[in-house]
Amino acid sequence: MVITRFISKCIIILVFVSCTENKPLSKISFIEMTISGTQEAVINGRISCREVVQGYLDRIAFYDKAKGINAITVLNPKALEKADATDNILTRGGQLPELFCTPIIVKDNFDTHDLVTSGGSIALADNFPPDDAFMVRKLREAGAIIIAKTNMAEWAFSPRETVSSSFGRTANAYDINYVPAGSSGGTASGVAANFALAGLGSDTGNSIRGPSSHLALFGIRSTIGLTSRDGVIPLVYDRDIAGPMTRTVEDGARLFNVLAGYDPADPLTIPNMREENYLDFLNIEGLSGKRIGVLRVLVDHEDADSEIKSIFADALLDMESAGAIIIDNIKIPRFDELESQIKSCSSFRYDLMRYLLKLNSPPFLDVKTLLDTENYVPASKNGLEFFSQFPLEISPEDREDACQLWPNNTLRNELLTYTVTAMDEANLDVLVYPTWSNPPALIDHATKGYKGDNNQFLSPSAGLPAVTVPMGFWQKKLPAGLQILGRPYSEGLLFEISYSYEQLSKKRRPPNGLGPISFNNNY
């Protein structure tokens, strides 16, 4: 917990909040607050849960559209009511759940029964699902308050940018002239801009780790099988992952404690694979003695940015200074060959139909019908054509060019085996490489400027867990992320190493120009 205590007349101050004697409650900042710090302030009466939630709603109203970020799609009109319920429990001396008074923003492809879930498509602009996604339900049960939904790339197609036909384009909160990557760019910019304590995103090939890297966040793509995707609008069923995006590793672990685990509604999840408590792995000396392998094939791209490579080299030195043993130039047999041979099952059209059939009144069932309308972002038309080429009524397993779905995909399992074997032979704990080997692209040249996305390789194809953690800033203004990849179900180790690196390097800083605002006491 990042809390500083001052002498008697000062309040508890959360991260980055300066303290002056007799400082009134109305001047509490909402910059870089943490879950544990916020909860302690609420318990000690220094701020109410209503004031916490209102503070974030005020920041959204003051900054999101006015600054050209456009991270937030819809607000939860009952968020303050939920906060009042938390305050009432506290007043009565009742037991509070582990994520009480934790304002969360949620990507627009997670089902929320009380908020529109459009998946970035204007065709679903009026979609209120019958129930919550598994992860949303788990967060609410743990006391978190969903205060808003966030913008995304239409149908989660684009790793490059975050543009939807339902809510428009999201910019990078550090500089709106640049992209936040895709498709979870709304969550990334929203969390980075301190519009909530944390957020949820989804990742088929890039979309948690990429935007988290571009916005100086911690993001985790877990092992396929550890977390549920139920109630998340699918893109590629046997590659999709959902999970937290946070400003600190500790907050990521707090959310992951609630989110990880078996769900019978998701047949790819496996029982009894989670750790009992991921917070147990938050060890500041966690890098000491760890053997870190450098996957050079994802460092030394021909067009890799020289400054990003330099930032990565500094990150290796930081880890080494913390006691890690760096093993350079690890090679995975047949890596390039397998990555070129492994193809996505391209089951979007079929998977989306299955999702739509669960809605009370689906506005359409075949995404191909949207090609005959204007209900899509024009730039995504080619993507819609690509994903609609397979017959709707035939599953990926039953069609003539049948796909081998995970975990029964021969090439993907071969990549997994070669990767784990390479790690075993070098006695490695993890592999590392830049999350992106290039800086964010200019927002008006998102397609032309798209390069350096390392997230598409290895982790999604092999089903392996990977996290990104801030490692510095390109030209001192745009974030760059360090990716740490482990063996199956090694999330605890990933939390340990990323926490140690984060605490020792302290590379995260909030965006400029989005500082504290006046706190309205008239609630």
C-alpha positions in Angstrom: 0.0 0.0 0.0 1.4 3.4 -1.0 0.5 5.6 1.9 2.4 8.4 3.5 1.5 9.5 7.1 2.3 13.0 8.2 2.1 14.6 11.7 -1.2 14.9 13.6 -2.9 17.8 11.8 -2.4 16.3 8.3 -4.7 13.8 6.6 -3.6 10.5 4.9 -2.4 11.5 1.5 -2.7 9.2 -1.5 0.0 8.9 -4.1 1.2 12.2 -5.6 -0.9 14.3 -3.3 1.0 17.0 -1.4 0.0 17.8 2.1 -0.2 21.1 4.0 -1.2 21.5 7.6 -5.0 21.6 8.2 -5.6 20.7 4.5 -9.4 20.4 4.0 -11.0 17.3 2.6 -12.2 19.3 -0.4 -8.6 19.5 -1.6 -7.9 15.7 -1.8 -6.4 14.9 -5.2 -7.5 12.0 -7.4 -4.2 11.6 -9.1 -2.6 8.1 -8.9 -4.8 6.9 -6.1 -4.5 3.2 -5.3 -7.1 0.7 -4.2 -5.6 0.1 -0.7 -4.9 3.8 -0.2 -8.4 4.8 -1.1 -9.9 2.1 1.1 -7.9 3.2 4.1 -8.9 6.8 3.6 -12.6 5.7 3.5 -12.3 3.5 6.5 -10.6 6.3 8.5 -13.3 8.8 7.6 -11.1 11.1 5.6 -13.3 10.7 2.5 -16.6 9.0 1.9 -17.1 6.4 -0.8 -19.6 8.8 -2.4 -16.9 11.5 -2.6 -14.5 9.0 -4.1 -17.0 8.1 -6.9 -18.1 11.7 -7.4 -14.4 12.7 -7.6 -13.8 10.4 -10.6 -17.1 11.3 -12.2 -16.0 15.0 -11.9 -12.7 14.2 -13.6 -14.4 12.4 -16.4 -16.8 15.4 -16.9 -14.0 17.9 -16.7 -11.3 16.3 -18.8 -12.5 13.5 -21.1 -14.2 15.3 -23.9 -12.8 18.7 -23.2 -9.2 17.4 -23.6 -10.0 15.4 -26.7 -9.4 12.0 -25.1 -12.8 10.4 -25.5 -12.1 7.3 -23.4 -15.6 7.1 -21.8 -18.7 6.0 -23.6 -21.5 5.9 -20.9 -21.7 6.6 -17.2 -23.4 4.5 -14.7 -26.3 6.6 -13.4 -26.5 4.4 -10.2 -22.8 4.7 -9.3 -23.4 7.2 -6.5 -26.2 5.0 -5.2 -23.8 2.1 -5.0 -21.3 4.3 -3.2 -24.0 5.3 -0.7 -24.6 1.7 0.0 -21.0 1.2 0.8 -21.0 4.2 3.1 -24.1 2.8 4.9 -22.4 -0.5 5.5 -19.4 1.3 7.0 -21.6 3.4 9.2 -23.4 0.3 10.5 -20.1 -1.4 11.2 -20.8 -4.1 8.6 -18.3 -6.3 6.9 -16.9 -4.8 3.7 -15.8 -6.9 0.7 -12.3 -6.9 -0.6 -12.8 -4.4 -3.4 -15.2 -2.1 -1.6 -15.4 1.4 -3.0 -13.2 0.6 -6.0 -14.4 2.6 -9.0 -13.8 0.6 -12.2 -14.2 1.5 -15.9 -15.0 -1.4 -18.2 -14.4 -1.9 -21.9 -17.5 -1.7 -24.1 -17.4 -5.4 -25.1 -18.0 -6.7 -21.5 -21.7 -7.4 -20.8 -23.2 -5.1 -18.2 -26.9 -5.6 -17.6 -27.4 -1.9 -16.6 -25.2 -0.2 -19.2 -25.0 -0.3 -23.0 -22.7 -2.9 -24.4 -22.0 -2.0 -28.1 -18.8 -3.8 -28.8 -17.7 -0.6 -30.6 -20.5 -1.1 -33.2 -23.4 1.3 -33.8 -25.4 -1.7 -34.7 -25.5 -2.6 -30.9 -25.9 1.0 -29.7 -29.0 0.0 -27.8 -27.8 -3.3 -26.5 -28.5 -4.0 -22.8 -27.4 -7.6 -22.2 -29.6 -9.8 -19.9 -26.8 -10.2 -17.3 -23.3 -9.3 -16.5 -20.1 -10.8 -17.9 -18.4 -13.2 -15.4 -15.7 -10.7 -14.6 -18.1 -7.8 -14.2 -20.2 -9.9 -11.8 -17.2 -11.0 -9.8 -16.1 -7.3 -9.4 -19.5 -6.2 -8.3 -19.7 -9.1 -5.8 -16.4 -8.0 -4.4 -17.7 -4.5 -3.8 -16.2 -2.7 -6.9 -18.4 0.0 -8.5 -18.7 0.1 -12.3 -18.8 3.8 -12.9 -18.5 3.9 -16.7 -17.9 1.9 -19.9 -14.9 2.7 -22.2 -14.5 3.1 -25.9 -12.9 0.4 -28.0 -11.9 -0.5 -31.6 -15.0 -1.7 -33.5 -15.6 -5.4 -32.7 -12.0 -5.3 -31.2 -10.6 -5.7 -34.7 -7.8 -3.2 -34.6 -4.6 -3.4 -32.6 -3.5 -0.1 -34.1 -6.1 2.4 -32.9 -9.3 2.7 -30.9 -12.1 3.9 -33.3 -15.7 2.7 -33.0 -18.8 3.5 -35.0 -20.7 3.8 -31.7 -18.6 6.3 -29.9 -15.8 7.6 -32.2 -12.1 7.8 -31.7 -10.0 7.7 -28.5 -6.7 9.5 -28.2 -3.6 8.8 -26.1 -4.0 10.6 -22.7 -0.3 11.5 -22.8 -0.6 13.3 -26.1 -3.9 13.3 -28.1 -1.9 13.5 -31.3 -1.0 9.8 -30.8 -2.9 6.6 -30.7 -3.5 4.6 -27.5 -3.2 1.4 -29.6 -6.2 -0.9 -29.8 -8.6 -2.3 -29.1 -8.8 -1.5 -25.3 -7.6 2.1 -25.8 -10.5 3.6 -24.0 -9.8 1.7 -20.8 -6.0 2.5 -21.1 -6.4 6.2 -21.6 -9.2 6.3 -18.9 -7.1 4.6 -16.3 -4.0 6.5 -17.2 -5.9 9.8 -17.0 -7.1 8.9 -13.5 -10.8 8.5 -14.4 -11.1 5.5 -12.1 -9.0 3.3 -9.9 -8.7 0.5 -12.4 -10.2 -0.9 -15.6 -11.0 -4.0 -17.6 -9.8 -4.8 -21.1 -9.7 -7.8 -23.5 -6.7 -9.2 -25.4 -6.9 -11.4 -28.5 -3.5 -10.5 -29.9 -2.6 -7.2 -28.4 -5.4 -5.4 -26.8 -4.6 -5.4 -23.0 -0.8 -5.3 -23.3 -0.5 -2.9 -26.2 -2.7 -0.1 -24.8 -1.2 -0.6 -21.4 2.3 -0.1 -22.8 1.2 3.0 -24.7 -0.3 4.5 -21.5 2.2 3.5 -18.8 0.0 0.9 -17.2 0.3 -2.6 -15.8 -1.7 -5.1 -18.0 -1.9 -8.9 -17.9 -2.8 -11.5 -20.5 -3.3 -14.6 -18.4 -2.8 -18.2 -19.4 -5.6 -19.5 -21.6 -7.7 -21.5 -19.1 -7.1 -19.5 -16.0 -9.7 -16.7 -16.6 -13.3 -16.6 -18.0 -14.3 -14.8 -21.1 -18.0 -15.4 -20.6 -20.1 -12.4 -21.4 -17.3 -10.7 -23.4 -18.2 -10.1 -27.0 -15.9 -12.5 -28.9 -13.3 -11.8 -31.6 -11.5 -15.2 -31.9 -12.8 -17.6 -29.3 -9.7 -19.7 -28.7 -7.4 -16.6 -28.4 -9.5 -14.1 -26.5 -8.5 -13.2 -22.9 -10.0 -10.6 -20.5 -8.4 -9.0 -17.5 -7.3 -5.9 -15.5 -5.5 -2.8 -16.6 -4.1 -0.8 -13.7 -1.7 1.9 -12.7 0.2 -0.3 -10.3 1.1 -4.0 -10.1 -0.5 -4.3 -6.7 -3.8 -3.0 -8.0 -3.6 -5.5 -10.8 -3.0 -8.3 -8.3 -6.0 -7.2 -6.2 -8.3 -7.3 -9.3 -6.8 -10.6 -10.5 -7.5 -12.2 -7.1 -11.2 -11.6 -7.8 -11.2 -12.4 -11.5 -9.1 -15.5 -11.9 -10.6 -19.0 -11.6 -12.8 -21.6 -13.2 -16.1 -20.7 -14.8 -18.4 -23.5 -16.1 -19.8 -21.1 -18.6 -16.4 -20.9 -20.3 -15.4 -24.4 -21.4 -11.7 -23.4 -21.9 -11.3 -22.6 -18.2 -9.7 -25.3 -16.0 -10.5 -25.9 -12.3 -8.0 -25.5 -9.5 -5.3 -23.7 -11.5 -5.2 -20.3 -9.7 -3.0 -19.3 -6.8 -4.8 -18.8 -3.5 -3.7 -15.2 -3.2 -1.7 -13.3 -5.8 -0.9 -10.6 -3.3 1.4 -13.0 -1.6 3.8 -12.6 -4.6 4.3 -8.9 -4.2 7.9 -9.0 -3.0 10.1 -6.0 -3.6 13.1 -8.3 -3.7 11.4 -10.5 -6.2 14.1 -9.9 -8.9 16.9 -11.2 -6.7 18.3 -14.4 -8.2 15.7 -14.6 -11.0 17.1 -15.7 -14.3 15.7 -13.4 -17.0 16.0 -14.5 -20.7 16.1 -11.9 -23.4 14.2 -12.9 -26.5 16.3 -10.9 -29.1 14.0 -11.8 -32.0 11.5 -9.4 -30.5 14.0 -6.8 -29.6 16.1 -6.3 -32.7 13.5 -5.8 -35.4 14.9 -4.3 -38.6 12.7 -1.2 -38.0 12.8 -1.2 -34.2 13.1 2.3 -32.8 16.6 2.9 -31.4 15.4 4.8 -28.4 13.0 2.1 -27.4 15.9 -0.4 -27.6 17.9 1.9 -25.4 15.1 2.1 -22.9 14.9 -1.7 -22.9 18.6 -2.0 -22.4 18.3 0.3 -19.4 15.5 -1.9 -18.0 17.8 -4.9 -18.2 20.4 -3.0 -16.3 17.8 -2.1 -13.7 16.8 -5.7 -13.2 20.4 -6.8 -13.1 21.1 -4.2 -10.4 18.2 -5.7 -8.4 20.0 -9.1 -8.4 18.5 -10.6 -11.5 20.7 -12.7 -13.8 20.3 -11.7 -17.4 20.7 -14.4 -20.0 20.8 -12.8 -23.4 19.9 -14.0 -26.9 17.6 -16.8 -26.0 16.4 -18.6 -29.1 13.1 -20.5 -29.6 13.5 -23.2 -32.3 11.4 -22.6 -35.4 10.1 -19.4 -33.9 9.8 -17.4 -37.2 8.6 -20.4 -39.1 5.9 -21.3 -36.6 4.7 -17.7 -36.2 4.3 -17.4 -40.0 2.5 -20.8 -40.2 0.1 -20.4 -37.2 -3.1 -18.8 -38.4 -6.0 -17.5 -36.5 -9.1 -19.7 -36.7 -11.0 -16.6 -38.0 -14.2 -17.7 -36.2 -15.5 -14.2 -35.5 -18.7 -14.5 -37.6 -19.6 -17.8 -36.0 -18.6 -16.8 -32.5 -20.5 -13.5 -32.7 -23.6 -15.3 -33.8 -23.5 -17.5 -30.7 -23.1 -14.4 -28.5 -26.0 -12.6 -30.2 -28.3 -15.5 -29.8 -28.0 -15.1 -26.0 -29.4 -11.5 -26.1 -33.1 -11.0 -25.5 -33.7 -9.1 -28.7 -30.6 -9.3 -31.0 -30.8 -6.6 -33.7 -29.1 -9.0 -36.2 -27.5 -12.4 -36.1 -25.1 -12.3 -39.1 -22.4 -9.7 -38.9 -22.1 -10.0 -42.7 -25.4 -8.1 -43.0 -23.6 -5.0 -41.7 -21.6 -4.9 -44.9 -24.8 -3.8 -46.7 -25.4 -0.9 -44.3 -23.3 2.0 -43.1 -23.2 0.5 -39.5 -19.4 0.2 -39.3 -16.3 2.3 -39.4 -15.3 2.5 -43.1 -11.7 1.5 -42.3 -13.0 -1.8 -40.8 -14.8 -2.9 -44.0 -12.0 -5.1 -45.1 -11.9 -6.7 -41.7 -15.6 -7.4 -41.8 -15.2 -9.0 -45.3 -12.3 -11.1 -44.0 -14.1 -12.4 -41.0 -17.4 -13.1 -42.9 -15.9 -15.4 -45.5 -17.0 -18.6 -43.6 -20.5 -20.0 -43.7 -22.5 -18.8 -40.7 -24.1 -22.1 -39.8 -20.9 -24.2 -39.8 -18.6 -24.1 -36.7 -14.9 -23.8 -37.2 -14.5 -27.4 -36.3 -17.0 -28.7 -38.8 -16.3 -26.8 -42.0 -14.2 -28.3 -44.8 -11.1 -26.4 -43.9 -11.6 -27.3 -40.2 -9.7 -25.4 -37.7 -7.8 -27.0 -34.8 -9.1 -25.1 -31.9 -7.0 -24.5 -28.7 -5.9 -26.5 -26.8 -5.8 -29.1 -29.6 -3.9 -27.0 -32.2 -0.8 -28.9 -33.4 1.3 -25.9 -34.4 0.4 -23.8 -31.4 1.3 -26.6 -29.1 4.6 -27.1 -31.0 5.4 -23.4 -30.3 4.4 -23.8 -26.7 6.7 -26.9 -26.3 9.6 -25.2 -28.0 9.2 -22.1 -25.8 9.0 -24.0 -22.5 11.9 -26.3 -23.6 14.1 -23.2 -24.4 13.3 -21.8 -21.0 14.0 -25.1 -19.3 17.3 -25.6 -21.0 18.5 -22.1 -19.9 17.0 -22.5 -16.5 15.0 -19.3 -17.0 12.2 -17.9 -14.8 10.8 -15.6 -17.6 11.5 -14.1 -21.0 11.5 -10.4 -21.6 11.3 -8.0 -24.6 9.7 -4.6 -25.4 5.9 -4.7 -25.4 6.2 -2.5 -28.5 9.6 -2.0 -30.2 8.3 1.4 -31.6 6.6 4.4 -30.0 2.8 5.1 -30.5 1.9 6.1 -34.0 0.5 9.5 -34.8 -3.3 9.3 -34.6 -3.9 10.6 -38.1 -1.5 8.0 -39.5 -2.4 5.0 -37.3 -2.4 2.5 -40.2 0.8 3.7 -41.9 2.6 4.2 -38.6 1.7 0.8 -37.2 4.9 -1.1 -36.4 6.7 -2.7 -33.5 3.7 -4.5 -32.0 5.4 -7.5 -30.3 2.1 -8.5 -28.6 0.9 -10.5 -31.6 3.8 -13.0 -31.2 4.2 -15.9 -28.8 1.9 -15.2 -25.9 -1.4 -15.5 -27.8 -0.3 -18.3 -30.1 1.3 -20.4 -27.3 -1.4 -19.6 -24.7 1.3 -18.3 -22.4 0.8 -15.6 -19.7 2.5 -12.2 -20.2 2.4 -8.9 -18.5 3.5 -5.4 -19.4 4.9 -2.9 -16.9 6.1 0.7 -17.6 9.9 0.9 -18.5 10.3 4.5 -19.5 9.2 7.3 -21.9 10.1 7.7 -25.5 11.4 11.3 -26.1 10.4 11.9 -22.4 6.7 12.1 -23.3 5.3 8.8 -24.6 5.2 5.6 -22.5 7.1 2.4 -23.4 6.4 -1.0 -21.8 8.5 -4.0 -20.7 6.9 -7.4 -21.5 7.5 -10.3 -19.2 6.4 -13.8 -20.3 6.2 -16.9 -18.3 5.3 -20.6 -18.4 1.7 -21.7 -18.2 0.0 -20.7 -15.0 3.0 -18.7 -13.7 1.0 -15.6 -13.1 2.2 -15.4 -9.5 5.8 -15.3 -10.6 5.0 -12.6 -13.2 3.4 -10.5 -10.4 6.5 -11.0 -8.3 9.0 -9.9 -11.0 6.9 -7.0 -12.3 6.2 -5.7 -8.8 9.9 -5.8 -7.9 10.8 -4.0 -11.2 8.1 -1.5 -10.8 9.0 -0.6 -7.2 12.7 -0.3 -7.9 12.4 1.6 -11.2 9.4 3.7 -10.6 8.8 4.5 -14.3 5.1 5.3 -14.1 4.0 8.9 -14.1 0.6 10.5 -14.9 -0.1 12.5 -18.0 0.6 16.2 -18.0 -2.3 18.6 -18.1 -4.7 16.3 -16.3 -4.0 17.4 -12.7 -6.3 17.8 -9.7 -9.6 19.7 -10.2 -11.7 21.5 -7.7 -13.5 19.1 -5.5 -17.2 19.9 -5.3 -18.5 19.4 -1.7 -22.2 19.8 -2.6 -23.0 16.1 -3.0 
